[in-house]
Amino acid sequence: MAKTRKLINKQNKTKKSYSWNELQKSDCRYLTNKRIKKHTTKLKKIALEEAIMWPTQDDDVEEKTPLEYIIVSGKGNDKYNRLLDINGARLDEMKKNNIICQVLSPTASGLQGLKWVSDKFPIQKAKEVNDYMYNKIKKNPSYFKGFANLPMMYPKEAAKELERSVKDLKMVGAMVNGNTVIYKDGKQEILFYDKPEYDILWKKFVELDVPLYIHPTVYSSPAGMAKDPFVIKLYKEYPQLPASAWGFSIFLAEHILRLVLSGVFDRFPKLKLIIGHMGEVLPWWAERFDHRLCVYKQELKQISKSDFKKHKLPLFSIPKLTLNEYLRRNIYITTSGWFSDDALKYIINKVGIDRIMFSIDYPYEKQHIACEWIDNIDLPLKDKEKIAYKNAKRILKI
Protein backbone atom coordinates (compact mmCIF):
# COMPACT_ATOMS: atom_id res chain seq x y z
CA MET A 1 0.00 0.00 0.00
CA ALA A 2 2.84 2.40 0.87
CA LYS A 3 4.54 1.70 -2.47
CA THR A 4 1.26 2.36 -4.31
CA ARG A 5 0.77 5.67 -2.47
CA LYS A 6 4.34 6.68 -3.24
CA LEU A 7 3.81 5.93 -6.95
CA ILE A 8 0.54 7.92 -7.03
CA ASN A 9 2.22 10.89 -5.31
CA LYS A 10 5.07 10.76 -7.83
CA GLN A 11 2.62 10.71 -10.78
CA ASN A 12 0.57 13.59 -9.35
CA LYS A 13 3.56 15.79 -8.56
CA THR A 14 3.14 19.13 -10.34
CA LYS A 15 5.88 21.34 -11.68
CA LYS A 16 7.09 24.18 -9.50
CA SER A 17 5.35 27.50 -10.08
CA TYR A 18 7.30 30.70 -10.73
CA SER A 19 7.17 34.37 -9.76
CA TRP A 20 7.42 37.60 -11.77
CA ASN A 21 10.86 38.01 -10.21
CA GLU A 22 12.03 34.66 -11.54
CA LEU A 23 10.58 35.38 -14.99
CA GLN A 24 12.33 38.73 -15.26
CA LYS A 25 15.67 37.27 -14.14
CA SER A 26 15.38 34.63 -16.88
CA ASP A 27 14.58 37.18 -19.65
CA CYS A 28 10.90 36.12 -19.52
CA ARG A 29 11.65 32.54 -20.57
CA TYR A 30 9.21 29.68 -20.03
CA LEU A 31 10.31 28.39 -16.62
CA THR A 32 8.23 25.20 -16.72
CA ASN A 33 10.67 23.88 -19.36
CA LYS A 34 13.12 21.32 -18.07
CA ARG A 35 16.12 23.50 -18.78
CA ILE A 36 17.63 26.31 -20.72
CA LYS A 37 21.20 25.17 -21.16
CA LYS A 38 23.97 26.04 -23.55
CA HIS A 39 23.30 23.91 -26.59
CA THR A 40 25.99 21.96 -28.36
CA THR A 41 24.17 21.34 -31.63
CA LYS A 42 22.44 24.19 -33.46
CA LEU A 43 19.66 22.89 -35.65
CA LYS A 44 19.00 24.44 -39.03
CA LYS A 45 15.87 26.56 -38.74
CA ILE A 46 13.24 28.15 -40.97
CA ALA A 47 11.07 30.77 -39.22
CA LEU A 48 7.67 31.76 -40.61
CA GLU A 49 6.13 34.54 -38.53
CA GLU A 50 8.78 37.23 -38.77
CA ALA A 51 7.58 40.81 -39.01
CA ILE A 52 8.74 43.83 -40.97
CA MET A 53 7.29 47.27 -41.73
CA TRP A 54 7.11 48.90 -45.11
CA PRO A 55 8.51 52.47 -44.97
CA THR A 56 5.15 54.29 -44.92
CA GLN A 57 3.19 51.73 -42.88
CA ASP A 58 2.75 54.05 -39.90
CA ASP A 59 1.06 56.64 -42.11
CA ASP A 60 -0.90 54.15 -44.23
CA VAL A 61 -2.56 52.20 -41.43
CA GLU A 62 -5.57 53.48 -39.53
CA GLU A 63 -6.15 50.50 -37.26
CA LYS A 64 -3.26 49.78 -34.93
CA THR A 65 -3.17 47.22 -32.13
CA PRO A 66 -3.13 49.66 -29.18
CA LEU A 67 -0.84 48.10 -26.54
CA GLU A 68 1.55 46.45 -29.01
CA TYR A 69 1.73 49.69 -31.03
CA ILE A 70 2.73 51.73 -27.98
CA ILE A 71 5.47 49.19 -27.25
CA VAL A 72 7.09 49.51 -30.71
CA SER A 73 6.17 53.07 -31.71
CA GLY A 74 8.77 55.78 -32.13
CA LYS A 75 11.75 55.89 -34.43
CA GLY A 76 14.23 55.58 -31.58
CA ASN A 77 12.59 52.38 -30.36
CA ASP A 78 14.66 49.20 -30.80
CA LYS A 79 11.74 47.05 -31.98
CA TYR A 80 10.60 49.76 -34.39
CA ASN A 81 14.06 49.87 -35.96
CA ARG A 82 14.19 46.07 -36.14
CA LEU A 83 10.88 46.02 -38.01
CA LEU A 84 12.33 48.36 -40.64
CA ASP A 85 15.60 46.41 -40.89
CA ILE A 86 15.84 43.32 -43.11
CA ASN A 87 19.38 42.78 -44.36
CA GLY A 88 21.27 44.21 -41.37
CA ALA A 89 21.06 43.22 -37.69
CA ARG A 90 18.24 40.77 -38.41
CA LEU A 91 20.42 38.78 -40.81
CA ASP A 92 23.41 38.87 -38.44
CA GLU A 93 21.27 37.36 -35.65
CA MET A 94 19.90 34.73 -38.02
CA LYS A 95 23.40 33.56 -38.90
CA LYS A 96 24.40 33.35 -35.22
CA ASN A 97 21.38 31.14 -34.46
CA ASN A 98 21.58 28.98 -37.61
CA ILE A 99 18.32 30.32 -39.06
CA ILE A 100 18.69 29.45 -42.73
CA CYS A 101 15.55 31.33 -43.80
CA GLN A 102 12.97 33.79 -42.51
CA VAL A 103 9.59 34.17 -44.25
CA LEU A 104 8.78 37.89 -43.98
CA SER A 105 5.43 39.69 -43.68
CA PRO A 106 4.33 43.16 -42.46
CA THR A 107 3.47 43.47 -38.79
CA ALA A 108 -0.19 43.62 -37.73
CA SER A 109 -2.52 45.07 -38.69
CA GLY A 110 -0.89 45.60 -42.08
CA LEU A 111 -3.20 45.84 -45.08
CA GLN A 112 -6.13 44.72 -42.93
CA GLY A 113 -6.24 48.13 -41.23
CA LEU A 114 -5.52 50.62 -44.01
CA LYS A 115 -6.80 54.18 -44.07
CA TRP A 116 -9.51 54.57 -46.72
CA VAL A 117 -7.79 56.98 -49.10
CA SER A 118 -9.78 55.77 -52.11
CA ASP A 119 -11.52 52.64 -53.41
CA LYS A 120 -8.37 51.61 -55.29
CA PHE A 121 -5.92 52.39 -52.48
CA PRO A 122 -5.91 48.87 -50.92
CA ILE A 123 -5.23 47.26 -54.33
CA GLN A 124 -2.45 49.72 -55.13
CA LYS A 125 -0.92 49.40 -51.66
CA ALA A 126 -0.91 45.57 -51.81
CA LYS A 127 1.08 45.68 -55.06
CA GLU A 128 3.40 48.36 -53.72
CA VAL A 129 4.14 46.43 -50.50
CA ASN A 130 4.67 43.13 -52.31
CA ASP A 131 7.05 44.79 -54.77
CA TYR A 132 8.90 46.43 -51.86
CA MET A 133 9.32 43.05 -50.14
CA TYR A 134 10.46 41.39 -53.37
CA ASN A 135 13.17 44.00 -53.91
CA LYS A 136 14.43 43.59 -50.35
CA ILE A 137 14.32 39.79 -50.45
CA LYS A 138 16.23 39.48 -53.72
CA LYS A 139 19.30 40.96 -52.03
CA ASN A 140 19.53 37.76 -49.94
CA PRO A 141 17.16 35.28 -51.61
CA SER A 142 18.50 32.21 -49.84
CA TYR A 143 17.95 33.78 -46.40
CA PHE A 144 14.58 35.43 -47.03
CA LYS A 145 11.23 34.50 -48.57
CA GLY A 146 7.95 36.39 -48.38
CA PHE A 147 4.26 35.97 -47.72
CA ALA A 148 2.13 38.02 -50.12
CA ASN A 149 -0.06 40.85 -48.84
CA LEU A 150 -3.65 40.79 -50.09
CA PRO A 151 -6.39 43.46 -50.39
CA MET A 152 -8.99 41.27 -48.62
CA MET A 153 -11.81 43.80 -49.02
CA TYR A 154 -11.79 42.83 -52.73
CA PRO A 155 -11.70 39.00 -53.03
CA LYS A 156 -11.29 38.99 -56.84
CA GLU A 157 -8.40 41.44 -56.67
CA ALA A 158 -6.91 39.50 -53.77
CA ALA A 159 -6.91 36.35 -55.93
CA LYS A 160 -5.20 38.24 -58.77
CA GLU A 161 -2.55 39.67 -56.45
CA LEU A 162 -1.92 36.26 -54.91
CA GLU A 163 -1.28 34.78 -58.36
CA ARG A 164 1.01 37.66 -59.35
CA SER A 165 2.94 37.45 -56.09
CA VAL A 166 3.47 33.69 -56.27
CA LYS A 167 4.26 33.46 -59.99
CA ASP A 168 6.18 36.71 -60.57
CA LEU A 169 7.55 37.62 -57.13
CA LYS A 170 8.22 34.05 -55.90
CA MET A 171 6.20 34.45 -52.70
CA VAL A 172 5.64 31.17 -50.84
CA GLY A 173 2.04 31.89 -49.82
CA ALA A 174 0.21 34.80 -48.23
CA MET A 175 -0.41 36.25 -44.79
CA VAL A 176 -3.38 38.27 -43.61
CA ASN A 177 -3.68 39.89 -40.19
CA GLY A 178 -7.04 38.68 -38.94
CA ASN A 179 -10.24 40.27 -40.20
CA THR A 180 -10.21 43.43 -42.30
CA VAL A 181 -11.43 46.74 -40.88
CA ILE A 182 -12.61 49.36 -43.36
CA TYR A 183 -12.97 53.03 -42.47
CA LYS A 184 -15.19 54.83 -44.93
CA ASP A 185 -17.24 58.01 -44.66
CA GLY A 186 -16.72 58.08 -40.89
CA LYS A 187 -18.06 54.56 -40.47
CA GLN A 188 -16.33 51.27 -39.72
CA GLU A 189 -17.03 47.92 -41.37
CA ILE A 190 -15.53 44.61 -40.23
CA LEU A 191 -14.98 41.88 -42.83
CA PHE A 192 -14.61 38.17 -42.08
CA TYR A 193 -13.56 35.69 -44.77
CA ASP A 194 -16.29 33.07 -44.37
CA LYS A 195 -18.62 34.64 -46.94
CA PRO A 196 -19.20 33.00 -50.38
CA GLU A 197 -17.53 35.89 -52.22
CA TYR A 198 -14.18 34.68 -50.86
CA ASP A 199 -14.50 31.31 -52.63
CA ILE A 200 -12.69 32.76 -55.64
CA LEU A 201 -9.68 33.40 -53.38
CA TRP A 202 -9.78 29.97 -51.72
CA LYS A 203 -9.93 28.39 -55.15
CA LYS A 204 -6.79 30.31 -56.17
CA PHE A 205 -4.89 29.14 -53.06
CA VAL A 206 -5.73 25.54 -53.92
CA GLU A 207 -4.86 26.03 -57.60
CA LEU A 208 -1.44 27.52 -56.72
CA ASP A 209 -0.93 24.99 -53.92
CA VAL A 210 0.28 27.61 -51.42
CA PRO A 211 -0.89 28.23 -47.83
CA LEU A 212 -2.54 31.21 -46.18
CA TYR A 213 -1.06 32.21 -42.84
CA ILE A 214 -3.69 33.98 -40.72
CA HIS A 215 -2.09 36.13 -38.03
CA PRO A 216 -4.13 37.68 -35.20
CA THR A 217 -4.86 41.28 -34.42
CA VAL A 218 -7.59 43.06 -32.45
CA TYR A 219 -10.96 42.29 -34.04
CA SER A 220 -11.89 45.96 -34.29
CA SER A 221 -10.09 49.27 -34.42
CA PRO A 222 -9.54 51.29 -31.23
CA ALA A 223 -12.21 53.73 -32.42
CA GLY A 224 -14.66 50.91 -33.10
CA MET A 225 -13.95 49.24 -29.77
CA ALA A 226 -14.55 52.55 -28.02
CA LYS A 227 -18.14 52.63 -29.37
CA ASP A 228 -19.04 49.04 -28.45
CA PRO A 229 -20.69 48.90 -24.98
CA PHE A 230 -19.72 45.26 -24.41
CA VAL A 231 -16.12 45.85 -25.40
CA ILE A 232 -15.91 48.98 -23.25
CA LYS A 233 -17.11 46.99 -20.25
CA LEU A 234 -14.80 44.05 -20.95
CA TYR A 235 -11.57 45.74 -22.02
CA LYS A 236 -11.39 49.45 -21.20
CA GLU A 237 -9.70 49.01 -17.82
CA TYR A 238 -7.45 46.16 -18.97
CA PRO A 239 -5.60 46.87 -22.24
CA GLN A 240 -3.60 43.64 -21.71
CA LEU A 241 -6.69 41.53 -22.51
CA PRO A 242 -7.37 42.39 -26.18
CA ALA A 243 -3.63 42.31 -26.96
CA SER A 244 -1.23 39.43 -27.60
CA ALA A 245 -1.36 38.01 -24.06
CA TRP A 246 -4.97 36.87 -24.61
CA GLY A 247 -7.34 38.55 -27.07
CA PHE A 248 -5.27 38.02 -30.23
CA SER A 249 -5.65 34.25 -29.99
CA ILE A 250 -9.31 34.34 -28.95
CA PHE A 251 -10.33 36.64 -31.82
CA LEU A 252 -8.41 34.60 -34.38
CA ALA A 253 -9.71 31.26 -33.07
CA GLU A 254 -13.26 32.55 -33.56
CA HIS A 255 -12.40 33.65 -37.10
CA ILE A 256 -11.06 30.16 -37.92
CA LEU A 257 -14.20 28.61 -36.45
CA ARG A 258 -16.30 30.81 -38.75
CA LEU A 259 -14.42 29.26 -41.69
CA VAL A 260 -15.12 25.80 -40.29
CA LEU A 261 -18.82 26.43 -39.62
CA SER A 262 -19.43 28.13 -42.99
CA GLY A 263 -18.12 25.05 -44.84
CA VAL A 264 -15.00 26.64 -46.38
CA PHE A 265 -12.92 23.52 -45.72
CA ASP A 266 -15.72 21.28 -47.00
CA ARG A 267 -15.86 23.19 -50.29
CA PHE A 268 -12.04 23.34 -50.51
CA PRO A 269 -10.69 20.18 -48.85
CA LYS A 270 -7.16 20.86 -50.14
CA LEU A 271 -7.00 24.41 -48.73
CA LYS A 272 -3.96 24.89 -46.45
CA LEU A 273 -4.09 27.30 -43.53
CA ILE A 274 -1.26 28.15 -41.13
CA ILE A 275 -1.90 29.56 -37.65
CA GLY A 276 0.70 30.54 -35.07
CA HIS A 277 1.11 30.61 -31.28
CA MET A 278 0.69 26.84 -30.87
CA GLY A 279 -2.66 26.83 -32.66
CA GLU A 280 -4.36 29.92 -31.17
CA VAL A 281 -6.11 27.82 -28.42
CA LEU A 282 -7.95 25.65 -30.98
CA PRO A 283 -6.14 22.34 -30.27
CA TRP A 284 -6.92 22.71 -26.56
CA TRP A 285 -10.61 23.46 -27.20
CA ALA A 286 -11.27 21.08 -30.10
CA GLU A 287 -12.75 18.18 -28.14
CA ARG A 288 -15.14 20.44 -26.24
CA PHE A 289 -16.16 22.16 -29.50
CA ASP A 290 -16.77 18.82 -31.25
CA HIS A 291 -18.66 17.45 -28.27
CA ARG A 292 -21.08 20.37 -28.20
CA LEU A 293 -21.60 20.38 -31.98
CA CYS A 294 -22.42 16.68 -31.76
CA VAL A 295 -25.05 17.50 -29.13
CA TYR A 296 -26.44 20.29 -31.33
CA LYS A 297 -26.61 17.88 -34.25
CA GLN A 298 -28.77 15.50 -32.24
CA GLU A 299 -30.99 18.20 -30.80
CA LEU A 300 -31.54 20.03 -34.11
CA LYS A 301 -33.85 17.19 -35.14
CA GLN A 302 -36.25 18.21 -32.39
CA ILE A 303 -36.20 21.98 -33.07
CA SER A 304 -38.54 23.57 -35.61
CA LYS A 305 -37.66 26.44 -37.95
CA SER A 306 -40.27 28.56 -36.19
CA ASP A 307 -38.30 28.26 -32.94
CA PHE A 308 -35.26 29.75 -34.65
CA LYS A 309 -37.38 32.53 -36.11
CA LYS A 310 -39.01 33.25 -32.75
CA HIS A 311 -35.65 33.71 -31.06
CA LYS A 312 -34.14 35.56 -34.05
CA LEU A 313 -31.45 32.93 -34.63
CA PRO A 314 -30.21 32.00 -38.12
CA LEU A 315 -30.60 28.40 -39.24
CA PHE A 316 -27.30 26.55 -39.32
CA SER A 317 -25.84 23.21 -40.32
CA ILE A 318 -23.01 21.13 -38.86
CA PRO A 319 -19.76 20.87 -40.88
CA LYS A 320 -18.90 17.53 -42.48
CA LEU A 321 -15.85 16.90 -40.29
CA THR A 322 -14.96 17.55 -36.68
CA LEU A 323 -12.62 20.37 -35.71
CA ASN A 324 -10.08 17.69 -34.76
CA GLU A 325 -10.23 16.37 -38.32
CA TYR A 326 -9.78 19.82 -39.90
CA LEU A 327 -6.78 20.41 -37.62
CA ARG A 328 -5.20 17.24 -39.03
CA ARG A 329 -6.18 17.88 -42.66
CA ASN A 330 -6.26 21.61 -43.44
CA ILE A 331 -4.42 23.42 -40.67
CA TYR A 332 -0.71 23.72 -39.88
CA ILE A 333 0.61 25.18 -36.63
CA THR A 334 3.70 27.20 -35.75
CA THR A 335 5.46 27.73 -32.41
CA SER A 336 5.64 31.54 -32.78
CA GLY A 337 5.94 33.30 -29.43
CA TRP A 338 5.25 30.15 -27.42
CA PHE A 339 8.46 28.32 -26.47
CA SER A 340 7.04 25.77 -24.05
CA ASP A 341 7.99 22.08 -23.81
CA ASP A 342 4.59 21.10 -22.42
CA ALA A 343 2.64 23.04 -25.06
CA LEU A 344 4.65 21.62 -27.96
CA LYS A 345 4.32 18.04 -26.75
CA TYR A 346 0.55 18.50 -26.39
CA ILE A 347 0.29 19.88 -29.94
CA ILE A 348 2.36 17.00 -31.32
CA ASN A 349 -0.10 14.60 -29.69
CA LYS A 350 -3.10 16.49 -31.13
CA VAL A 351 -2.08 17.09 -34.75
CA GLY A 352 1.07 15.06 -35.37
CA ILE A 353 4.71 16.04 -35.83
CA ASP A 354 4.38 16.69 -39.59
CA ARG A 355 2.00 19.66 -39.14
CA ILE A 356 4.14 21.77 -36.81
CA MET A 357 6.71 24.40 -37.85
CA PHE A 358 9.16 26.52 -35.90
CA SER A 359 8.60 30.27 -35.75
CA ILE A 360 9.81 33.11 -33.55
CA ASP A 361 7.52 36.19 -33.87
CA TYR A 362 10.53 38.47 -34.35
CA PRO A 363 11.13 41.21 -33.27
CA TYR A 364 8.45 40.87 -30.56
CA GLU A 365 10.28 37.75 -29.36
CA LYS A 366 14.05 37.26 -29.20
CA GLN A 367 15.69 35.01 -31.76
CA HIS A 368 18.22 33.47 -29.38
CA ILE A 369 15.60 32.45 -26.79
CA ALA A 370 13.42 30.71 -29.39
CA CYS A 371 16.44 29.00 -30.92
CA GLU A 372 17.93 27.84 -27.62
CA TRP A 373 14.55 26.31 -26.78
CA ILE A 374 14.11 24.28 -29.97
CA ASP A 375 17.77 23.24 -29.96
CA ASN A 376 17.48 21.85 -26.41
CA ILE A 377 13.96 20.45 -26.18
CA ASP A 378 13.79 16.81 -25.14
CA LEU A 379 12.61 15.23 -28.42
CA PRO A 380 14.21 12.79 -30.86
CA LEU A 381 16.56 14.56 -33.27
CA LYS A 382 14.51 13.56 -36.33
CA ASP A 383 11.40 15.16 -34.78
CA LYS A 384 13.27 18.34 -33.84
CA GLU A 385 14.58 18.64 -37.40
CA LYS A 386 11.06 18.29 -38.82
CA ILE A 387 9.77 21.11 -36.62
CA ALA A 388 12.87 23.28 -37.00
CA TYR A 389 13.03 23.33 -40.80
CA LYS A 390 12.06 20.17 -42.70
CA ASN A 391 8.27 20.62 -42.44
CA ALA A 392 8.47 24.25 -43.59
CA LYS A 393 10.75 23.28 -46.46
CA ARG A 394 8.19 20.70 -47.61
CA ILE A 395 5.01 22.75 -47.04
CA LEU A 396 6.35 26.03 -48.48
CA LYS A 397 8.50 24.35 -51.16
CA ILE A 398 11.60 26.25 -50.01
PyMOL commands that set and color helices and strands:
alter all, ss='L'
color gray80, all
select helices_A, chain A and resi 2-12+20-25+57-60+66-72+78-84+89-96+110-113+121-137+155-167+196-208+222-226+229-235+247-261+264-267+277-279+282-300+305-310+323-329+341-351+353-355+367-376+381-396
alter helices_A, ss='H'
color red, helices_A
select strands_A, chain A and resi 45-52+99-106+144-146+174-177+180-184+187-191+212-215+273-275+331-334+356-357
alter strands_A, ss='S'
color yellow, strands_A
deselect
rebuild
show_as cartoon
